[in-house]
Amino acid sequence: MSSDTIPFPLDEPAQPAALTYRPWGTRALKLHIKTKTAITEPLRIRPQGVRPEEAEKGISRAYADDSDSFVLSWGGGHEPGPCLKSKDFLKALENCVALDAGDESVIFFNVTHVGPDVPETAVVTIIAFNEKTPDDPFATLQVTLKKAADYTDEAIQLVETAVDRWQPQGSRIATYDPRWWPKAFTYQPEQAWPLAVVRQDNALLVQWDGKTVASITDHTDPTILDMDAVKMELFRYDQWHLALRIWFFWLDTNIGGGFFVGRHEVPDAERFDMLIRAADGRVTLACTDLHWREVWGEIEGEPMRATIGLTREVKLKLAKEEMGKLFKIWENDAPDDDSQVYDPNEDWVPRIAKKHGQAITTKAKGTEAHLPTIHNFSQSNGKRFTSSDVRHG
């Protein structure tokens, strides 16, 4: 199991843990759940700070124990919280089941700092509980959120400078932090860039010096862009690229008029990471997530064109149709061995980014496989551009 994971034993007291939070950003709280003994009752897991009045309205999120400046969310369509072990029921729903001795799993929560305060610390209590007795947790884990040590008020944020227009403000930027394998980050000086994100009807346009270099179109009705459900972050990826991350949080079953109610839909989060070459503003590489894997690829032509609002089943169907033999990467749901854990950001993506950064290149249109959510995206080497199943380390 990787070092970025916090252990949460169910059959013995858990040691207090800590996570560095990034002000105005989102980080993964990655938990390694394990038990040495059998547990006869089915358990779920979630942060303690769920508000009953929100849950009754179909909103799945929680807050820090002692601060409203943090929102915690989770995915997989599990409104009460993810099952620690589950099985399909009639291939339509997931039922929580008892745990066997030796069972273990990895569970992710999104920790989003929303302000207005930027506290030095805050406390989040994670509970494992039987859904029939949620007020009597089976096990608990206390996690202290700590503000990044070198954070200052000069840190770059994407601020709404006009109606439906966001631009980076600040002079210090965080180094790139992968979604699924959080790693230490620092802030470093950064110059001003002609970057903006603009809403146009049901689309977000990423613009560089007034030119659209990426577009993300939403197909829900009403659009999620009307909700307080979109977050943006800017990182320094390498010496040649900025990395723009745009999050879409599906936490309310009423989004899209209930269109997303169903298996593996709400709550959930969707994001795109775009590597923007600072020399000319071109998006050279991008990634998103498909079936619990981080998927990177090179962008063919300009601008990058992406879609949100497809259901999980539609994504997988289109991926199978469009990606051909490379879809076999996703067909096997069996856990990978820890020795096979693979993060494309460890070597492959930085290597390809360096190639694009050192020479002003444009990826020509080719015949490689394409993702259903990013339309002009290609993988010349599917296995190197695609992570292992993130649920297994």
C-alpha positions as CSV (number, residue, x, y, z in Angstrom):
1,M,0.0,0.0,0.0
2,S,1.4,3.4,-1.0
3,S,2.6,5.9,1.7
4,D,-0.1,8.5,0.9
5,T,-2.7,6.2,2.5
6,I,-4.0,6.6,6.1
7,P,-4.6,3.3,7.9
8,F,-8.0,2.7,9.4
9,P,-8.1,-0.7,11.3
10,L,-11.7,-1.7,12.2
11,D,-10.9,-4.2,15.0
12,E,-8.4,-2.1,17.0
13,P,-8.2,1.6,18.0
14,A,-7.1,3.8,15.0
15,Q,-4.2,6.2,15.5
16,P,-5.0,9.8,14.9
17,A,-3.9,11.0,11.5
18,A,-3.3,14.2,9.6
19,L,-3.8,15.5,6.1
20,T,-2.3,18.7,4.7
21,Y,-5.1,20.7,3.0
22,R,-4.7,23.1,0.2
23,P,-6.7,26.4,0.8
24,W,-9.3,26.8,-1.9
25,G,-8.5,23.4,-3.3
26,T,-9.6,19.8,-3.2
27,R,-7.4,16.9,-2.0
28,A,-8.0,13.2,-1.6
29,L,-8.4,11.7,1.9
30,K,-7.2,8.1,1.1
31,L,-8.0,5.5,3.7
32,H,-6.7,1.9,3.9
33,I,-9.5,-0.1,5.6
34,K,-8.6,-3.5,7.1
35,T,-9.7,-6.0,9.7
36,K,-7.9,-9.0,11.1
37,T,-11.1,-10.5,12.4
38,A,-14.5,-11.2,10.9
39,I,-17.2,-8.6,11.3
40,T,-20.7,-10.0,11.2
41,E,-22.5,-6.8,10.5
42,P,-22.5,-4.9,7.2
43,L,-20.8,-1.5,7.5
44,R,-20.7,1.8,5.7
45,I,-18.2,4.6,6.1
46,R,-18.4,8.4,5.9
47,P,-17.4,11.5,7.7
48,Q,-19.4,12.2,10.9
49,G,-20.4,15.7,10.0
50,V,-23.4,14.9,7.8
51,R,-26.3,17.4,8.3
52,P,-29.6,15.6,8.6
53,E,-31.5,18.4,6.9
54,E,-29.3,18.1,3.8
55,A,-29.5,14.4,3.7
56,E,-33.3,14.5,3.8
57,K,-33.2,16.7,0.7
58,G,-31.0,14.3,-1.2
59,I,-27.7,16.2,-0.7
60,S,-24.8,13.9,0.1
61,R,-21.9,15.7,1.8
62,A,-20.4,16.3,5.2
63,Y,-18.4,19.0,7.0
64,A,-15.5,19.1,9.4
65,D,-16.4,18.6,13.0
66,D,-15.3,22.1,14.0
67,S,-15.4,24.2,10.8
68,D,-17.9,25.0,8.0
69,S,-14.9,25.9,5.8
70,F,-14.5,22.3,4.6
71,V,-16.9,20.1,2.5
72,L,-16.2,16.4,2.4
73,S,-17.7,14.3,-0.4
74,W,-17.6,10.8,-1.8
75,G,-18.5,8.9,-5.0
76,G,-19.9,5.7,-6.3
77,G,-23.6,6.7,-5.9
78,H,-23.6,5.8,-2.2
79,E,-25.8,8.4,-0.6
80,P,-25.4,7.1,3.0
81,G,-21.7,6.5,2.5
82,P,-19.7,3.7,0.7
83,C,-20.1,0.1,1.7
84,L,-16.9,-1.4,3.2
85,K,-17.8,-4.6,1.4
86,S,-20.6,-5.0,-1.0
87,K,-22.2,-7.3,-3.6
88,D,-24.5,-6.6,-6.5
89,F,-28.2,-7.3,-5.9
90,L,-30.0,-8.2,-9.1
91,K,-27.2,-6.4,-10.9
92,A,-28.8,-3.1,-10.1
93,L,-28.1,-2.2,-6.6
94,E,-25.2,-2.7,-4.2
95,N,-25.9,-4.2,-0.8
96,C,-23.4,-3.9,2.1
97,V,-22.4,-7.3,3.5
98,A,-20.4,-8.7,6.4
99,L,-16.6,-8.6,6.4
100,D,-14.3,-11.6,6.5
101,A,-11.1,-11.8,8.5
102,G,-8.3,-10.3,6.4
103,D,-10.6,-8.1,4.3
104,E,-9.1,-4.8,3.2
105,S,-10.0,-2.0,0.8
106,V,-9.1,1.6,-0.1
107,I,-11.8,4.3,0.3
108,F,-11.5,7.9,-1.0
109,F,-13.1,11.1,0.3
110,N,-12.7,14.5,-1.4
111,V,-11.7,17.3,1.1
112,T,-12.6,20.7,-0.4
113,H,-11.7,23.9,1.3
114,V,-14.5,26.4,0.5
115,G,-13.7,29.2,3.1
116,P,-14.3,31.9,4.0
117,D,-11.9,31.1,6.9
118,V,-8.5,29.6,6.3
119,P,-8.0,27.8,9.7
120,E,-4.6,26.5,10.8
121,T,-6.3,23.1,11.6
122,A,-9.7,21.4,11.6
123,V,-10.8,18.0,12.7
124,V,-12.7,15.4,10.7
125,T,-14.0,12.2,12.3
126,I,-14.5,9.3,10.0
127,I,-17.0,6.7,11.2
128,A,-17.6,3.0,10.2
129,F,-21.2,2.2,11.0
130,N,-24.1,-0.1,10.6
131,E,-26.8,1.7,8.6
132,K,-29.4,0.6,11.2
133,T,-27.5,2.2,14.0
134,P,-25.7,5.2,12.6
135,D,-25.5,7.0,15.9
136,D,-23.4,4.1,17.4
137,P,-20.3,3.9,15.2
138,F,-18.5,0.5,15.0
139,A,-15.1,2.3,14.6
140,T,-13.8,5.9,14.4
141,L,-10.8,7.6,13.0
142,Q,-9.8,11.2,13.7
143,V,-8.0,13.1,11.0
144,T,-6.6,16.6,11.6
145,L,-6.6,18.9,8.5
146,K,-3.5,21.1,8.6
147,K,-3.0,24.2,6.4
148,A,-0.1,23.9,4.0
149,A,3.0,25.3,5.9
150,D,4.1,27.6,3.1
151,Y,0.7,28.9,2.1
152,T,0.3,32.7,2.0
153,D,-2.4,35.0,0.8
154,E,-0.5,35.4,-2.5
155,A,-1.4,31.9,-3.5
156,I,-3.1,31.8,-6.9
157,Q,-6.9,31.3,-6.9
158,L,-9.3,31.4,-9.9
159,V,-11.5,34.3,-9.0
160,E,-14.8,35.4,-10.7
161,T,-13.6,38.8,-12.1
162,A,-16.8,39.4,-14.1
163,V,-20.1,37.5,-14.5
164,D,-19.3,34.0,-15.7
165,R,-15.6,34.8,-16.1
166,W,-12.8,33.4,-13.8
167,Q,-9.2,34.4,-13.9
168,P,-6.1,33.5,-11.8
169,Q,-5.2,36.0,-9.2
170,G,-2.1,35.8,-7.0
171,S,1.7,35.3,-7.4
172,R,2.5,31.9,-5.9
173,I,1.3,28.6,-7.3
174,A,1.1,25.1,-5.9
175,T,3.1,22.3,-7.5
176,Y,1.0,19.6,-9.2
177,D,-0.9,17.2,-6.8
178,P,-2.3,14.1,-8.4
179,R,-5.9,13.3,-7.5
180,W,-5.6,9.6,-6.5
181,W,-2.0,9.6,-5.3
182,P,-1.7,12.8,-3.2
183,K,1.9,13.9,-2.7
184,A,3.7,16.7,-0.9
185,F,3.3,20.0,-2.7
186,T,4.9,23.4,-2.2
187,Y,4.1,27.0,-3.4
188,Q,6.5,28.7,-5.7
189,P,6.6,32.2,-7.4
190,E,4.6,32.4,-10.6
191,Q,4.1,35.1,-13.2
192,A,0.8,36.3,-14.5
193,W,-0.6,34.4,-17.5
194,P,-3.5,35.4,-20.0
195,L,-5.7,32.5,-18.8
196,A,-9.4,32.7,-18.2
197,V,-12.4,30.3,-17.8
198,V,-15.6,31.6,-19.3
199,R,-19.1,30.2,-19.2
200,Q,-21.0,30.3,-22.4
201,D,-24.5,28.8,-22.1
202,N,-24.0,25.2,-21.1
203,A,-20.3,25.1,-21.7
204,L,-17.1,26.2,-20.0
205,L,-14.5,27.7,-22.3
206,V,-10.8,27.8,-21.3
207,Q,-9.2,30.8,-23.0
208,W,-5.6,31.8,-23.5
209,D,-5.1,35.4,-24.5
210,G,-8.7,35.5,-25.7
211,K,-8.4,32.3,-27.8
212,T,-10.4,29.2,-26.8
213,V,-8.0,26.3,-26.1
214,A,-10.5,23.9,-24.4
215,S,-14.2,23.6,-24.0
216,I,-16.3,21.4,-21.7
217,T,-20.0,21.0,-22.5
218,D,-22.6,19.9,-20.0
219,H,-25.5,17.7,-21.2
220,T,-27.7,17.9,-18.1
221,D,-30.9,19.9,-17.9
222,P,-30.9,22.0,-15.9
223,T,-27.1,22.4,-16.3
224,I,-24.8,21.7,-13.4
225,L,-23.2,25.0,-14.2
226,D,-26.2,26.7,-12.6
227,M,-25.3,25.0,-9.3
228,D,-22.5,25.7,-6.8
229,A,-20.9,22.5,-8.0
230,V,-17.9,23.6,-10.0
231,K,-14.4,24.2,-8.6
232,M,-11.2,25.2,-10.3
233,E,-7.5,24.9,-9.4
234,L,-4.3,25.9,-11.1
235,F,-1.0,24.1,-10.6
236,R,2.5,24.3,-11.9
237,Y,3.0,20.9,-13.6
238,D,6.6,21.2,-14.9
239,Q,8.8,24.0,-16.2
240,W,6.8,24.1,-19.5
241,H,3.2,23.5,-18.4
242,L,0.5,24.8,-16.1
243,A,-2.1,22.3,-15.0
244,L,-5.8,23.5,-14.8
245,R,-8.1,21.2,-12.9
246,I,-11.8,21.6,-13.2
247,W,-14.1,19.7,-10.8
248,F,-17.8,18.9,-11.2
249,F,-19.4,17.7,-8.0
250,W,-22.7,15.7,-8.3
251,L,-23.8,15.7,-4.7
252,D,-27.5,16.6,-5.1
253,T,-30.0,14.1,-6.5
254,N,-32.0,17.0,-7.8
255,I,-29.3,18.0,-10.3
256,G,-30.5,17.4,-13.8
257,G,-34.1,17.0,-12.6
258,G,-33.2,13.6,-11.1
259,F,-31.6,12.4,-14.3
260,F,-28.6,11.1,-12.3
261,V,-30.6,9.2,-9.7
262,G,-29.6,5.5,-10.0
263,R,-26.7,3.2,-9.7
264,H,-23.2,4.7,-9.4
265,E,-24.4,8.2,-10.2
266,V,-25.1,10.5,-7.2
267,P,-23.0,11.4,-5.2
268,D,-20.0,11.5,-7.5
269,A,-17.3,13.8,-8.8
270,E,-16.0,14.3,-12.3
271,R,-12.8,16.3,-13.1
272,F,-10.5,17.2,-16.0
273,D,-6.8,18.0,-15.7
274,M,-5.4,19.9,-18.6
275,L,-1.7,20.6,-19.2
276,I,-1.5,24.0,-20.7
277,R,1.8,24.8,-22.5
278,A,2.8,28.3,-21.2
279,A,4.7,29.1,-24.4
280,D,1.5,29.3,-26.5
281,G,-1.5,28.3,-24.3
282,R,-2.1,25.0,-26.1
283,V,-3.5,22.0,-24.2
284,T,-1.0,19.3,-25.0
285,L,-2.2,16.5,-22.6
286,A,-5.3,15.9,-20.5
287,C,-6.8,13.4,-18.1
288,T,-10.1,12.3,-16.6
289,D,-11.3,9.3,-14.8
290,L,-13.1,6.2,-16.2
291,H,-14.2,3.2,-14.2
292,W,-11.8,3.9,-11.2
293,R,-8.8,4.5,-13.4
294,E,-7.0,7.8,-14.2
295,V,-6.8,8.1,-18.0
296,W,-4.3,10.4,-19.7
297,G,-3.8,11.1,-23.4
298,E,-2.5,13.6,-25.9
299,I,-4.8,16.2,-27.4
300,E,-5.2,16.2,-31.2
301,G,-5.6,19.6,-32.7
302,E,-7.2,22.6,-31.0
303,P,-9.2,23.2,-28.9
304,M,-9.6,20.3,-26.6
305,R,-13.3,19.3,-26.6
306,A,-14.9,17.5,-23.7
307,T,-18.3,16.5,-22.4
308,I,-19.8,16.0,-18.9
309,G,-23.1,14.6,-17.8
310,L,-22.9,11.2,-19.3
311,T,-23.9,8.4,-17.0
312,R,-21.4,5.8,-15.9
313,E,-23.0,3.1,-18.0
314,V,-23.1,5.3,-21.1
315,K,-19.4,6.2,-20.6
316,L,-18.4,2.5,-20.5
317,K,-20.6,1.6,-23.5
318,L,-19.0,4.4,-25.6
319,A,-15.6,3.6,-24.3
320,K,-16.0,0.0,-25.5
321,E,-17.2,1.1,-28.9
322,E,-14.6,3.8,-29.4
323,M,-11.6,2.4,-27.7
324,G,-11.7,-1.1,-29.2
325,K,-9.1,-3.5,-27.9
326,L,-7.7,-0.9,-25.4
327,F,-11.0,-1.2,-23.5
328,K,-9.8,-4.5,-22.2
329,I,-7.8,-2.5,-19.6
330,W,-11.2,-1.8,-17.9
331,E,-13.0,-5.1,-18.5
332,N,-11.2,-6.9,-15.6
333,D,-12.5,-5.6,-12.2
334,A,-10.3,-8.0,-10.2
335,P,-8.0,-6.3,-7.7
336,D,-4.5,-5.6,-8.9
337,D,-1.6,-6.8,-6.8
338,D,0.0,-4.0,-4.8
339,S,3.2,-4.6,-6.9
340,Q,1.2,-3.6,-10.0
341,V,0.0,-0.3,-8.7
342,Y,0.7,2.2,-11.5
343,D,0.5,6.0,-11.5
344,P,1.1,7.5,-15.0
345,N,2.4,10.7,-13.3
346,E,5.4,8.9,-11.8
347,D,7.2,8.8,-15.2
348,W,5.2,8.4,-18.4
349,V,3.1,11.6,-18.5
350,P,6.0,13.9,-17.3
351,R,8.1,12.3,-20.1
352,I,5.5,13.1,-22.8
353,A,4.9,16.6,-21.3
354,K,8.6,17.3,-21.6
355,K,8.6,16.3,-25.2
356,H,5.7,18.8,-25.9
357,G,7.4,21.4,-23.7
358,Q,10.8,21.4,-25.4
359,A,9.4,21.7,-28.9
360,I,6.3,23.6,-30.1
361,T,4.4,20.6,-31.4
362,T,0.8,20.0,-32.4
363,K,-0.5,16.4,-32.1
364,A,-1.7,15.4,-35.5
365,K,-5.1,13.7,-35.9
366,G,-4.5,9.9,-35.9
367,T,-6.2,6.6,-35.5
368,E,-5.5,6.0,-31.8
369,A,-8.3,5.2,-29.3
370,H,-10.5,8.0,-28.0
371,L,-12.3,8.6,-24.7
372,P,-16.1,9.2,-24.8
373,T,-15.7,12.3,-22.5
374,I,-12.7,13.9,-24.3
375,H,-13.4,13.9,-28.0
376,N,-10.0,14.7,-29.5
377,F,-7.9,12.8,-27.1
378,S,-5.7,9.8,-28.0
379,Q,-3.5,7.2,-26.4
380,S,-0.5,6.0,-28.4
381,N,0.2,3.6,-25.5
382,G,-2.9,2.7,-23.5
383,K,-1.2,0.9,-20.7
384,R,1.3,3.6,-20.0
385,F,-1.3,6.4,-20.2
386,T,-3.8,4.6,-17.9
387,S,-3.4,4.0,-14.2
388,S,-4.1,0.8,-12.3
389,D,-7.4,0.5,-10.5
390,V,-7.1,3.2,-7.8
391,R,-9.2,1.3,-5.3
392,H,-6.4,-1.2,-4.8
393,G,-3.6,1.1,-3.8
